[in-house]
Amino acid sequence: MKTKLNLSTWPRKEHFDFFSKFEEPFFGLVATVDCTKAYASAKANNISFFTYYLHKVLVTVNSVAEFRYRISGNEVFVYDRVDASATLTREDNTFGFSLIEFNPEIEVFSANAKAEIERVRNTQGLFTREFDNDNIIHFSAIPWVDFTSLSHARSFTFPDSCPKISVGKMTEKDGVKSMPVSVHVHHGLMDGYHVGLFFDALQKEMDS
């Protein structure tokens, strides 16, 4: 479900009007996240690390209200729940878009993710299913690269306000495991402050 945001009382209405006129209204940040405890928890619970950190990302996304804002025409709507459209690779190194629904229970989420991963791996092409709503984040894992910056391919003529979150290669130094996380978001909907909230909350989730 979604509800319409009252723009007349929204403190960021002027910011929304300003940045929504940009050809490229998205901005991005990359930060390093400590995943030592998260990796250990995933292994202890026999859950793939990809599934585990994707769940933590979705828990965080759903906890920061601005990450659930979406633009439709000249209006802003707030979704009750946000899922993930993750790029999933196949044995031939192609990938397909998926839809992995968020569930606060990691066991339920893991089972759903496993089924969706298997489905995509046994299909061909990029678009493997239809999407009815934009209550998603665009998610990708780049486990081969410990990146320090990242950009996305985008069509400026296609209306889009979904956050784009990418995770890079996990590295280890002095017993501490870490990985880069890239966040690209629509500046009409949020600022660096809100992305900072996301990274703070994500680190707490990874440490829990």
PLY file of the C-alpha trace (Angstrom):
ply
format ascii 1.0
element vertex 208
property float x
property float y
property float z
element edge 207
property int vertex1
property int vertex2
end_header
0.00 0.00 0.00
1.01 3.61 -0.49
-0.16 6.98 0.74
0.18 10.39 -0.87
2.62 12.77 0.80
1.16 16.19 1.59
3.55 18.40 -0.37
2.11 21.62 1.04
3.34 20.74 4.54
6.52 18.91 3.50
9.62 20.89 4.58
11.47 19.70 1.47
8.87 20.82 -1.09
11.16 23.52 -2.50
14.01 21.01 -2.73
11.69 18.55 -4.50
10.56 21.17 -7.02
14.15 22.27 -7.65
15.87 18.91 -8.11
12.98 17.29 -9.98
13.70 19.61 -12.90
17.24 18.22 -13.32
18.12 15.94 -16.22
20.07 13.88 -13.66
18.50 14.31 -10.21
20.32 11.35 -8.66
23.39 11.67 -6.44
25.53 8.89 -5.01
27.77 8.04 -2.09
30.08 5.11 -1.38
31.02 4.04 2.14
32.79 1.06 3.67
30.70 -1.18 5.91
32.12 -3.54 8.53
30.65 -6.97 7.85
32.69 -9.08 10.28
29.77 -9.97 12.54
27.30 -10.24 9.67
29.48 -12.73 7.81
29.88 -14.86 10.93
26.12 -14.77 11.62
25.30 -15.78 8.06
27.62 -18.77 8.22
26.38 -19.77 11.68
22.79 -19.77 10.43
23.62 -21.51 7.13
22.38 -18.54 5.07
24.22 -17.31 2.01
26.06 -14.08 2.73
24.43 -12.42 -0.29
20.97 -13.20 1.04
21.96 -12.15 4.54
23.28 -8.71 3.64
20.46 -8.10 1.14
18.04 -8.70 3.99
19.93 -6.25 6.17
19.84 -3.68 3.37
16.08 -4.09 3.02
15.53 -3.87 6.77
17.43 -0.59 6.68
15.67 0.74 3.58
12.29 0.07 5.14
13.32 1.77 8.38
14.32 5.08 6.75
11.10 6.66 5.50
12.67 8.67 2.68
13.88 5.45 1.02
10.21 4.49 0.64
9.27 7.71 -1.17
8.49 7.48 -4.88
7.56 10.10 -7.46
4.50 9.69 -9.67
3.87 12.64 -11.97
4.10 15.70 -9.75
3.17 13.81 -6.60
5.15 11.89 -4.00
3.87 8.64 -2.51
5.11 6.74 0.52
5.05 2.96 0.34
4.44 0.79 3.38
6.99 -1.75 2.14
9.89 -1.80 -0.27
11.22 -4.95 -1.95
14.35 -5.59 -4.02
14.86 -5.98 -7.73
18.29 -7.59 -7.64
20.42 -8.46 -10.64
21.09 -12.21 -10.40
23.87 -13.85 -12.39
23.72 -17.13 -14.27
26.37 -19.71 -15.16
26.92 -18.04 -18.54
27.67 -14.73 -16.75
24.52 -13.03 -17.99
22.07 -11.69 -15.47
18.34 -11.21 -15.10
16.23 -8.85 -13.05
14.47 -10.40 -10.08
11.85 -9.49 -7.52
12.71 -10.52 -3.96
9.98 -9.52 -1.53
10.96 -8.16 1.84
10.01 -10.06 4.98
11.31 -9.05 8.42
11.87 -12.72 9.29
15.24 -13.77 7.87
14.20 -17.42 7.54
11.16 -16.53 5.41
13.13 -14.02 3.38
15.93 -16.52 2.78
13.51 -19.17 1.51
11.85 -16.66 -0.84
15.22 -15.39 -2.08
16.47 -18.91 -2.73
13.39 -19.70 -4.83
13.72 -16.47 -6.83
17.44 -17.01 -7.44
16.73 -20.48 -8.75
13.91 -19.21 -10.97
16.07 -16.50 -12.58
18.97 -18.88 -13.10
16.65 -21.15 -15.07
15.29 -18.42 -17.33
16.80 -16.47 -20.19
16.91 -12.79 -20.94
17.02 -9.64 -18.86
13.37 -9.14 -17.95
12.19 -12.35 -16.31
8.92 -11.06 -14.83
6.62 -8.04 -14.84
6.70 -5.33 -12.18
3.43 -3.74 -11.15
4.79 -1.17 -8.71
7.91 0.87 -8.08
8.13 -0.08 -4.40
11.57 -1.55 -5.05
15.22 -0.75 -4.79
17.50 -1.60 -7.69
20.14 -3.82 -6.12
23.32 -5.33 -7.48
26.34 -7.15 -6.12
29.78 -6.71 -7.68
31.76 -9.23 -5.61
34.80 -9.05 -7.89
35.66 -5.39 -7.24
36.54 -3.48 -4.08
35.24 -0.27 -5.65
35.58 3.24 -4.27
33.11 4.88 -6.65
30.32 3.74 -8.94
27.95 5.13 -11.58
24.81 3.69 -13.13
23.45 3.44 -16.66
20.25 5.50 -16.75
17.71 6.70 -19.29
16.97 10.32 -18.43
13.69 10.16 -20.37
12.38 7.30 -18.21
10.78 8.47 -14.94
12.64 6.83 -12.08
12.94 7.55 -8.37
13.95 4.13 -7.03
17.13 4.02 -4.91
20.02 2.05 -6.41
22.20 0.16 -3.96
25.28 -1.87 -4.89
27.66 -3.95 -2.80
31.27 -4.68 -3.73
33.95 -7.21 -2.88
34.43 -8.24 0.73
38.02 -7.84 1.91
39.72 -8.62 5.21
42.45 -6.79 7.10
43.64 -7.53 10.64
40.65 -9.82 11.17
38.10 -7.19 10.12
35.93 -7.96 7.10
34.52 -5.03 5.16
32.91 -4.19 1.84
31.98 -1.04 -0.08
28.32 -0.08 -0.39
27.15 2.39 -3.02
23.88 4.31 -2.65
22.33 6.41 -5.43
19.12 8.27 -4.64
16.86 10.99 -6.07
17.87 14.36 -4.65
14.29 15.56 -4.87
13.36 12.98 -2.25
16.32 13.08 0.11
19.68 14.60 0.94
23.05 13.45 2.22
21.62 13.51 5.75
19.16 10.74 4.90
21.83 8.64 3.19
23.88 9.09 6.35
20.93 7.73 8.35
20.89 4.75 6.00
24.57 3.95 6.49
24.35 4.34 10.28
21.32 2.06 10.44
22.87 -0.46 8.05
26.00 -0.75 10.17
23.88 -1.38 13.28
21.96 -4.07 11.41
25.18 -5.70 10.22
26.47 -5.72 13.80
23.29 -7.09 15.35
0 1
1 2
2 3
3 4
4 5
5 6
6 7
7 8
8 9
9 10
10 11
11 12
12 13
13 14
14 15
15 16
16 17
17 18
18 19
19 20
20 21
21 22
22 23
23 24
24 25
25 26
26 27
27 28
28 29
29 30
30 31
31 32
32 33
33 34
34 35
35 36
36 37
37 38
38 39
39 40
40 41
41 42
42 43
43 44
44 45
45 46
46 47
47 48
48 49
49 50
50 51
51 52
52 53
53 54
54 55
55 56
56 57
57 58
58 59
59 60
60 61
61 62
62 63
63 64
64 65
65 66
66 67
67 68
68 69
69 70
70 71
71 72
72 73
73 74
74 75
75 76
76 77
77 78
78 79
79 80
80 81
81 82
82 83
83 84
84 85
85 86
86 87
87 88
88 89
89 90
90 91
91 92
92 93
93 94
94 95
95 96
96 97
97 98
98 99
99 100
100 101
101 102
102 103
103 104
104 105
105 106
106 107
107 108
108 109
109 110
110 111
111 112
112 113
113 114
114 115
115 116
116 117
117 118
118 119
119 120
120 121
121 122
122 123
123 124
124 125
125 126
126 127
127 128
128 129
129 130
130 131
131 132
132 133
133 134
134 135
135 136
136 137
137 138
138 139
139 140
140 141
141 142
142 143
143 144
144 145
145 146
146 147
147 148
148 149
149 150
150 151
151 152
152 153
153 154
154 155
155 156
156 157
157 158
158 159
159 160
160 161
161 162
162 163
163 164
164 165
165 166
166 167
167 168
168 169
169 170
170 171
171 172
172 173
173 174
174 175
175 176
176 177
177 178
178 179
179 180
180 181
181 182
182 183
183 184
184 185
185 186
186 187
187 188
188 189
189 190
190 191
191 192
192 193
193 194
194 195
195 196
196 197
197 198
198 199
199 200
200 201
201 202
202 203
203 204
204 205
205 206
206 207
